[in-house]
Amino acid sequence: MPKAVKKVVLAYSGGLDTSVILKWLQEEYRCEVVTLTCDLGQEEELAGIDRKALATGAVKAHIEDVREEFARDFIFPLLRSGAVYENRYLLGTSIARPLIGKKLVAVARAEKADAIAHGATGKGNDQVRFELTVNALAPDLAVIAPWRLWRLKSRADLTAFAERHGIPLTSASRRYSMDRNMLHLSFEGAELEDPWNEPGPGTYVMTVPPEKAPDLPEFLEIEYLAGDPVAVNGQRLSPAALMKTLNGTGGRHGVGRVDMVENRFVGMKARGVYETPAGTILHAAHRDLEGICLDREVMHLRAALIPRYAAAVYNGFWFSPERETLQAFMDKSQERVSGTVRLKLYKGSVLPVGRQSPHSLFRLDLATFERDDVYDQADAGGFIRLNGLRIQGYKKENG
């Protein structure tokens, strides 16, 4: 990394890491630091964040409201794909990074900056996601990754640095490494570093513990148009407003908590706790609606591609040819995925209990257990015999 850096744009959350990085950049590079904070639906966490950045030494503090863009152009395409990483993680942090990277590049251009900086550690996935985005959109910009450069080696070191420089910290940021947006809230560190430990009460923010959820279930209906949710209980909502509504409803019923050990792209296993209420509801509703709207072979082909799509997002390849090609297939498959799903939320669970669509491929006249004049059950005998020929030959040849 060249030392001749005059101005840096820092992805700034106001938490422990980026607060320390802001001051460290000034000391290490003698440069101006401009901060960028993206409003991704963090709710109250953004209050006063620009004042904190300026008080810590930033020459300018940008806050950009990207909530609608985030929901419409990043979360919804992700949900249309049905992507889940390692069958559990709904990619809440992963999907935010390419948007933040895109905005970092835009601010760097506007501010005539030499470099961008981020607070991702050298052990994590976010460094890859940020830097591959910059690679794709502005390869001429330098990237400063302090965790790969400085002598601070732990959260305890960062806390001590912050205290020496008078940087205020919240109690939560001292304990956990947290990331929040409208899709999820993640927790790492502290007792979570031992996979045997139960997560502490401080890891319940967006959701209530299931045992404290209401004793009566709540039913809701979500309407879809071409694979995207457009209304909740008959009320049309913008993408961001829809996410906020379902986060409130799902969180109230303890929906959307995942405690897992995952495989990071850099090669290690890591334990994290994720709260994803709206995403969990929408994933369940969407997959259920596909059951009556998608052709069997399209559904099976899409299912085979989901792990590739999820890995591309998780590993930071949002702006890659493979993710864009996969997205085109996913979106084509969604053209007829319109209709309404009725769900029941109860003590941490979300259960689809009804679905309807103007493009439904479900045929009662074929599926009924009552008398019908369409399907001749005798035809199934020949179908089975033909499929059995291959098995007979295999067993005969192999004893």
C-alpha positions as CSV (number, residue, x, y, z in Angstrom):
1,M,0.0,0.0,0.0
2,P,1.6,3.3,-1.0
3,K,2.1,5.9,1.7
4,A,1.3,8.9,-0.5
5,V,-2.4,9.0,0.2
6,K,-4.0,12.4,0.5
7,K,-7.7,11.5,1.0
8,V,-9.4,8.3,2.0
9,V,-13.1,7.4,2.0
10,L,-13.9,5.1,4.9
11,A,-16.9,2.8,5.2
12,Y,-18.0,3.9,8.6
13,S,-20.5,2.2,10.9
14,G,-19.6,4.1,14.1
15,G,-18.8,0.9,15.9
16,L,-15.6,-0.1,17.6
17,D,-13.6,-1.1,14.5
18,T,-14.3,1.8,12.2
19,S,-14.1,4.4,14.9
20,V,-10.6,3.2,15.7
21,I,-9.7,3.0,12.0
22,L,-10.8,6.6,11.4
23,K,-8.2,7.9,13.9
24,W,-5.6,5.3,12.9
25,L,-5.8,6.4,9.2
26,Q,-5.1,10.0,10.2
27,E,-2.1,9.0,12.3
28,E,-0.6,6.5,9.9
29,Y,-1.1,8.3,6.6
30,R,-1.4,11.9,7.7
31,C,-4.4,12.1,5.3
32,E,-7.9,13.5,5.2
33,V,-10.6,11.0,6.0
34,V,-14.1,11.2,4.6
35,T,-16.6,8.8,6.1
36,L,-19.5,7.1,4.4
37,T,-22.4,5.6,6.3
38,C,-25.1,3.9,4.3
39,D,-28.6,3.8,5.9
40,L,-29.5,0.2,5.2
41,G,-32.3,0.1,7.7
42,Q,-30.2,0.0,10.9
43,E,-32.9,2.0,12.7
44,E,-31.7,3.9,15.7
45,E,-28.0,3.0,15.2
46,L,-27.5,6.0,12.8
47,A,-28.5,8.7,15.3
48,G,-25.6,11.1,15.7
49,I,-23.2,9.0,13.7
50,D,-22.1,11.9,11.5
51,R,-21.4,14.0,14.6
52,K,-19.3,11.2,16.0
53,A,-17.3,10.8,12.8
54,L,-16.6,14.6,12.7
55,A,-15.7,14.6,16.4
56,T,-13.2,11.8,15.8
57,G,-11.5,13.7,13.0
58,A,-13.3,13.2,9.7
59,V,-13.2,16.2,7.4
60,K,-16.6,15.2,6.0
61,A,-19.3,12.7,7.0
62,H,-21.7,11.4,4.4
63,I,-24.9,9.5,5.3
64,E,-26.7,8.0,2.4
65,D,-30.3,6.7,2.6
66,V,-30.1,3.6,0.4
67,R,-32.9,1.6,2.0
68,E,-35.1,1.4,-1.1
69,E,-32.2,0.6,-3.4
70,F,-31.0,-2.0,-1.0
71,A,-34.3,-3.8,-0.8
72,R,-35.3,-3.4,-4.4
73,D,-32.0,-4.1,-6.2
74,F,-30.1,-6.4,-3.8
75,I,-32.4,-8.1,-1.2
76,F,-35.3,-8.8,-3.6
77,P,-33.1,-10.3,-6.4
78,L,-31.4,-12.4,-3.7
79,L,-34.8,-13.6,-2.4
80,R,-36.0,-14.4,-6.0
81,S,-33.1,-16.8,-6.3
82,G,-34.1,-18.7,-3.1
83,A,-30.5,-18.5,-2.1
84,V,-29.4,-19.8,1.3
85,Y,-25.7,-20.4,2.2
86,E,-25.0,-23.8,3.6
87,N,-28.8,-24.4,4.0
88,R,-29.2,-21.9,6.9
89,Y,-27.7,-18.5,6.4
90,L,-29.8,-16.0,4.5
91,L,-26.8,-13.9,3.4
92,G,-27.8,-10.7,5.4
93,T,-24.3,-9.3,5.7
94,S,-23.1,-10.7,2.3
95,I,-25.7,-8.9,0.3
96,A,-25.1,-5.5,1.8
97,R,-21.4,-5.3,1.0
98,P,-21.6,-4.8,-2.8
99,L,-24.0,-1.9,-2.3
100,I,-21.7,-0.3,0.3
101,G,-18.8,-0.9,-2.0
102,K,-20.7,0.7,-4.9
103,K,-21.4,3.8,-2.9
104,L,-17.8,4.0,-1.6
105,V,-16.6,4.2,-5.2
106,A,-19.2,6.9,-6.0
107,V,-18.1,9.0,-3.0
108,A,-14.4,8.5,-3.7
109,R,-15.0,9.8,-7.3
110,A,-17.0,12.8,-6.1
111,E,-14.4,13.6,-3.4
112,K,-11.4,13.0,-5.7
113,A,-10.0,10.5,-3.1
114,D,-7.0,8.3,-3.6
115,A,-8.3,5.2,-1.7
116,I,-11.1,3.6,0.1
117,A,-10.8,1.9,3.5
118,H,-12.9,-0.7,5.3
119,G,-13.0,-2.3,8.7
120,A,-13.2,-5.9,7.7
121,T,-10.7,-8.2,9.4
122,G,-8.1,-10.3,7.6
123,K,-9.9,-13.4,8.9
124,G,-13.3,-12.7,7.4
125,N,-15.3,-12.6,4.2
126,D,-16.1,-8.9,4.1
127,Q,-12.6,-7.9,3.0
128,V,-13.1,-10.0,-0.1
129,R,-16.6,-8.6,-0.7
130,F,-15.5,-5.0,-0.4
131,E,-12.4,-5.3,-2.4
132,L,-13.9,-7.4,-5.3
133,T,-16.5,-4.7,-5.6
134,V,-13.9,-2.0,-5.9
135,N,-12.0,-4.3,-8.3
136,A,-15.0,-4.5,-10.5
137,L,-16.1,-0.9,-10.4
138,A,-12.9,1.2,-9.9
139,P,-9.7,-0.9,-10.1
140,D,-7.6,2.3,-10.1
141,L,-8.6,3.1,-6.5
142,A,-6.3,1.8,-3.8
143,V,-7.8,-0.1,-0.8
144,I,-6.6,0.2,2.7
145,A,-7.4,-2.7,5.0
146,P,-6.1,-1.8,8.5
147,W,-6.7,-5.2,10.0
148,R,-4.0,-6.5,7.6
149,L,-1.6,-3.7,8.3
150,W,-1.7,-2.5,11.9
151,R,-0.3,-3.9,15.1
152,L,-3.7,-4.1,16.9
153,K,-4.5,-7.8,17.2
154,S,-7.7,-8.0,19.1
155,R,-10.9,-6.3,20.1
156,A,-9.3,-5.7,23.5
157,D,-6.5,-3.8,21.7
158,L,-9.0,-1.7,19.8
159,T,-10.9,-0.9,23.0
160,A,-7.7,0.3,24.6
161,F,-6.9,2.4,21.6
162,A,-10.4,4.0,21.6
163,E,-10.1,4.8,25.3
164,R,-6.7,6.4,24.9
165,H,-8.1,8.6,22.1
166,G,-11.4,9.4,23.9
167,I,-13.6,7.6,21.3
168,P,-16.9,6.7,23.0
169,L,-18.1,3.1,22.7
170,T,-21.4,1.4,23.4
171,S,-21.5,-1.6,25.7
172,A,-22.7,-3.9,22.9
173,S,-19.8,-2.9,20.6
174,R,-17.4,-3.7,23.4
175,R,-18.8,-7.3,23.7
176,Y,-19.8,-8.4,20.2
177,S,-18.9,-7.8,16.6
178,M,-22.2,-6.8,15.1
179,D,-23.6,-6.0,11.7
180,R,-27.2,-4.8,11.2
181,N,-29.3,-3.9,8.2
182,M,-33.0,-4.3,7.2
183,L,-32.3,-8.0,6.3
184,H,-30.6,-9.1,9.5
185,L,-28.5,-8.5,12.6
186,S,-25.4,-10.7,13.1
187,F,-23.4,-11.3,16.3
188,E,-19.9,-12.8,16.6
189,G,-17.3,-12.8,19.4
190,A,-17.5,-13.1,23.2
191,E,-19.2,-16.3,24.4
192,L,-20.0,-17.2,20.8
193,E,-16.4,-18.1,20.1
194,D,-17.0,-21.4,21.9
195,P,-19.5,-23.3,19.8
196,W,-20.7,-25.1,22.9
197,N,-21.9,-21.9,24.6
198,E,-25.5,-20.8,24.4
199,P,-25.8,-17.2,23.0
200,G,-26.3,-14.6,25.7
201,P,-29.4,-12.4,26.1
202,G,-27.6,-9.6,24.3
203,T,-28.0,-11.4,21.1
204,Y,-31.7,-10.9,21.1
205,V,-32.4,-7.5,19.5
206,M,-34.6,-7.9,16.4
207,T,-36.4,-10.9,17.8
208,V,-37.8,-12.0,21.1
209,P,-36.9,-15.4,22.5
210,P,-39.5,-17.9,21.2
211,E,-40.6,-18.8,24.8
212,K,-41.5,-15.1,25.3
213,A,-43.4,-14.8,22.0
214,P,-47.2,-14.5,22.2
215,D,-49.2,-17.6,23.1
216,L,-51.5,-17.2,20.2
217,P,-50.4,-17.5,16.5
218,E,-50.6,-14.6,14.1
219,F,-51.8,-15.1,10.5
220,L,-50.7,-12.9,7.6
221,E,-50.9,-12.9,3.9
222,I,-48.1,-11.9,1.5
223,E,-48.8,-11.1,-2.1
224,Y,-46.2,-11.6,-4.8
225,L,-45.8,-10.3,-8.4
226,A,-43.2,-12.0,-10.6
227,G,-41.3,-13.4,-7.6
228,D,-41.2,-10.1,-5.6
229,P,-43.4,-9.4,-2.5
230,V,-45.6,-6.4,-3.1
231,A,-48.2,-6.4,-0.3
232,V,-48.8,-7.6,3.3
233,N,-52.3,-8.3,4.4
234,G,-53.7,-6.5,1.3
235,Q,-51.6,-3.3,1.9
236,R,-49.3,-2.3,-0.9
237,L,-45.8,-1.4,0.4
238,S,-42.5,-0.2,-1.0
239,P,-39.7,-2.8,-0.8
240,A,-38.1,-1.1,2.3
241,A,-41.4,-0.6,4.0
242,L,-42.4,-4.2,3.4
243,M,-39.2,-5.4,5.0
244,K,-39.6,-3.1,8.0
245,T,-43.2,-4.3,8.5
246,L,-42.3,-8.0,8.4
247,N,-39.3,-7.4,10.7
248,G,-41.6,-6.1,13.3
249,T,-44.2,-8.9,12.9
250,G,-41.6,-11.7,12.7
251,G,-39.5,-10.3,15.5
252,R,-42.5,-10.1,17.8
253,H,-43.0,-13.9,17.3
254,G,-39.4,-14.9,17.6
255,V,-39.1,-15.8,13.9
256,G,-35.7,-15.8,12.2
257,R,-33.0,-16.8,14.6
258,V,-30.1,-19.0,13.4
259,D,-27.1,-20.1,15.4
260,M,-24.6,-21.8,13.2
261,V,-21.0,-22.6,12.5
262,E,-20.3,-21.8,8.8
263,N,-17.4,-22.2,6.4
264,R,-15.8,-18.8,5.6
265,F,-14.3,-18.2,2.1
266,V,-10.9,-17.7,3.6
267,G,-10.8,-21.3,4.8
268,M,-11.8,-21.3,8.5
269,K,-15.0,-22.2,10.3
270,A,-16.7,-19.4,12.3
271,R,-19.7,-19.3,14.6
272,G,-22.3,-16.6,14.3
273,V,-25.8,-15.8,15.5
274,Y,-28.2,-14.2,13.0
275,E,-31.6,-12.6,13.4
276,T,-33.5,-12.4,10.1
277,P,-37.2,-12.1,10.7
278,A,-38.5,-10.5,7.5
279,G,-36.1,-12.6,5.4
280,T,-37.1,-15.8,7.0
281,I,-40.8,-15.1,6.4
282,L,-40.3,-14.1,2.8
283,H,-38.1,-17.0,2.0
284,A,-40.7,-19.4,3.4
285,A,-43.6,-17.7,1.6
286,H,-41.7,-17.5,-1.7
287,R,-40.6,-21.1,-1.8
288,D,-44.1,-22.2,-0.9
289,L,-45.7,-20.1,-3.7
290,E,-43.2,-21.6,-6.2
291,G,-44.7,-25.0,-5.4
292,I,-47.8,-24.2,-7.4
293,C,-46.3,-21.8,-9.9
294,L,-43.0,-23.4,-11.1
295,D,-42.8,-26.3,-13.6
296,R,-41.1,-29.3,-12.0
297,E,-38.0,-29.4,-14.2
298,V,-37.5,-25.6,-13.8
299,M,-37.8,-26.0,-10.1
300,H,-35.3,-28.8,-9.9
301,L,-32.8,-27.0,-12.2
302,R,-33.1,-23.9,-10.1
303,A,-32.6,-25.9,-6.9
304,A,-29.4,-27.3,-8.4
305,L,-28.1,-23.8,-9.1
306,I,-29.0,-22.2,-5.7
307,P,-25.7,-23.4,-4.0
308,R,-23.7,-21.8,-6.8
309,Y,-25.6,-18.5,-6.6
310,A,-25.4,-18.4,-2.8
311,A,-21.7,-19.1,-2.9
312,A,-21.2,-16.3,-5.4
313,V,-23.0,-13.8,-3.1
314,Y,-21.3,-15.1,0.1
315,N,-17.8,-15.1,-1.4
316,G,-18.2,-11.5,-2.7
317,F,-18.8,-12.1,-6.4
318,W,-22.0,-10.0,-6.8
319,F,-20.5,-8.0,-9.7
320,S,-19.3,-11.1,-11.5
321,P,-20.4,-12.7,-14.8
322,E,-21.4,-15.9,-13.1
323,R,-23.7,-14.2,-10.6
324,E,-25.3,-12.0,-13.3
325,T,-25.8,-15.0,-15.6
326,L,-27.4,-17.0,-12.7
327,Q,-29.6,-14.0,-11.9
328,A,-30.9,-13.9,-15.5
329,F,-32.0,-17.5,-15.1
330,M,-33.5,-16.9,-11.7
331,D,-35.5,-14.0,-12.9
332,K,-36.7,-15.8,-15.9
333,S,-38.0,-18.6,-13.7
334,Q,-40.0,-16.0,-11.6
335,E,-42.1,-14.6,-14.4
336,R,-45.2,-16.6,-13.4
337,V,-44.5,-16.6,-9.6
338,S,-47.4,-14.3,-8.7
339,G,-50.1,-14.9,-6.1
340,T,-50.7,-14.9,-2.3
341,V,-49.4,-17.0,0.5
342,R,-51.0,-17.3,3.9
343,L,-48.7,-18.0,6.8
344,K,-48.9,-18.7,10.5
345,L,-46.3,-17.3,12.9
346,Y,-46.0,-19.0,16.2
347,K,-43.2,-19.0,18.8
348,G,-40.3,-18.9,16.4
349,S,-41.9,-20.8,13.5
350,V,-43.3,-19.6,10.2
351,L,-45.6,-22.1,8.5
352,P,-47.3,-21.6,5.1
353,V,-50.9,-22.7,5.5
354,G,-52.4,-21.6,2.2
355,R,-51.4,-20.4,-1.3
356,Q,-53.2,-19.3,-4.5
357,S,-52.0,-18.0,-7.8
358,P,-53.5,-17.0,-11.2
359,H,-50.7,-19.0,-12.7
360,S,-51.2,-22.1,-10.6
361,L,-50.1,-25.4,-12.1
362,F,-52.0,-27.4,-9.5
363,R,-54.9,-29.3,-11.1
364,L,-57.6,-30.5,-8.7
365,D,-59.1,-32.6,-11.5
366,L,-55.8,-34.6,-11.6
367,A,-54.8,-34.6,-8.0
368,T,-58.2,-35.4,-6.4
369,F,-58.8,-38.6,-4.4
370,E,-62.4,-38.4,-5.7
371,R,-63.6,-39.7,-9.0
372,D,-62.2,-38.0,-12.1
373,D,-62.5,-38.5,-15.8
374,V,-59.0,-37.1,-16.7
375,Y,-56.5,-39.5,-15.3
376,D,-56.6,-43.2,-16.1
377,Q,-54.9,-44.9,-13.2
378,A,-54.2,-48.0,-15.3
379,D,-51.7,-45.9,-17.3
380,A,-49.4,-45.9,-14.3
381,G,-48.7,-49.6,-14.7
382,G,-46.9,-49.1,-18.1
383,F,-45.1,-46.1,-16.8
384,I,-43.7,-48.1,-13.9
385,R,-42.7,-51.0,-16.1
386,L,-40.8,-48.8,-18.5
387,N,-38.9,-47.1,-15.7
388,G,-38.2,-50.5,-14.2
389,L,-36.3,-51.7,-17.3
390,R,-33.2,-49.8,-16.3
391,I,-33.3,-51.1,-12.7
392,Q,-33.8,-54.7,-13.9
393,G,-30.9,-54.5,-16.2
394,Y,-28.6,-53.1,-13.5
395,K,-29.5,-55.7,-10.9
396,K,-29.2,-58.6,-13.4
397,E,-25.7,-57.4,-14.5
398,N,-24.5,-56.8,-10.9
399,G,-26.1,-59.9,-9.3
